[in-house]
Amino acid sequence: MTTPATPPMPERAEISGSTRIYAVLGCPVAQVKAPALLNPVFARLGLDAVLVPVLAEPEYLGEIVRGLQRIGNLDGLLVTVPHKAQVRQYADTVSSAVTQSGSANALRREPDGRWSAENFDGIGFVRGLRATGFDLAGKRVSLIGAGGAGGALAAALLAAGAAHLDVCDRDGDRVGALVARLGPYWPGRAAGAATPRLDGADLVVNATPLGLRPDDPLPFDVAGLPPGAMVADIIMEPRETALLRAAEARGHRIHHGSHMLTQQLDLYRDFFRLDTVERSEQAELT
């Protein structure tokens, strides 16, 4: 009897003195999938670059970001929970998506040393829905969580054609501020509440951190879901959150958080001008 051969481990990109650095900030950060997805992109493009996770405690966020921005070979930052709303203040310019959502998940160093902020969570989430065949046009959506990620999803869901959006958050000031930001762009199509509004929802989205830890409570009671509603979670790890398992057990279609990140890869590639770097390096070789 022969023992099956062990698949070879993928080679790590060699770190050199000219390596360009990208960092993903979070607290916690062990769950992030971006390094596993983006570092192979760097390798495929032949770039001397690496993305590393940085555990950033909220009370030290400013010191960490300002310190990283002073590293001469650091070209960009990705941002995850719970820093998306706060990190925008460390950018010199922000996009319309950042203004509408109130949060950022990517910062880029410009050639002049200034920093630009963008948010791809919303468009990544919408693209993920479309890739699985879910059409938002005319749909009623219930969004749980008005924080950094929730704000980005709210703006993108309305821009993609959702007929109405109910946003729930225990922080009344936060949900009120989000609905106020959305109002000028999509009048009358967004409303806020302290508790989830599930009646009539075609799509219910968890945009809170609830589900990252095994002992977390569910963000809402799945017994209140209307028949036919799809349930989405933006949590990457674990892939099958308790919410998704509970919803699927009741016969609901589910949507995993990994879709939101994988759909952002090309957006990150463009935002950080990785194709430009690749073309420049190729030109020097010809």
C-alpha positions, 0 to 999 in steps of 0.5 A: 500500500502506497502513501499518497504524496503530500502536495508541495507547499506553495513557495513564499515570495522572497523578502528583499531590501526593495520589498514594498509593504502593505498592511491590513489593520484589525482587532482581532486580525487573525481571521483576515483572509486578505494576505492569503488572497493578495500575496499570491496576486503579488507573486503572479504579477511578479511584484516584490511586495508583501501584505502583512497583518497588523494587530491594532488595538483601538486605543493605539490606532492613530499612533499605528497608522501614523507610524506606518504612513512614515515607513518609506516603502509602505504603499498601502493599508487595508482596514478591517473591524473595528477601524473602518470608520476611524481610519478615514481621518488619517487620509488627505483625500477621500472618495465619494464612497467614503463620504457616503458610507462614513468609513474606509477600508483601503488607503493608498500612498500617492506619488506626492506622499499624500494618502487617499482613502477608498471603500470597496466593501459595498461594491464588493458585496454587491458584486458578490450577490450578482455573481451568485444570481441575486438581483437587487433591483426592487428588493427590500433589504434589512441591514443589521449593523451601521458601523464601518462595513454596514455604512459601505454596504448601505450605500452600495445596496441603494446604488444597486437598485434596492427599493428600500433599506432598513438599517438596524443598530443598537447605537441610535446616533450611529444609525441616525447619522448613516440614514442622514448621509444616505438621504440626499442621495436616495431620498425616502429609501432608507430608514433606521431602527434599534431592532431588526425589521425583517417583515417583507425583507428579500435580503437580510444582511449581518454587518456586525462582528457577531459571529466571529467568536463561537459564543457570540449570540445571533445578530437577530432571531432567524424565526422572524425571517419571512419565507424566501428571504436570503441571509448574508453574512460579511464575516470571513472566518468562520465561513459557516457562521452560526447565523448562516447555519441557523438560517440554512436549517430553516430553508433559507438561501445563504450568502457567505462573507468570502464573496465580498472579499474575493470580488474586491481583489481586482478593485484593490489591484486597480486602486493600488496601481499594481498593473501600472507597476507590472507594466512599468517593470516589464517596459524596463526589461524590454 
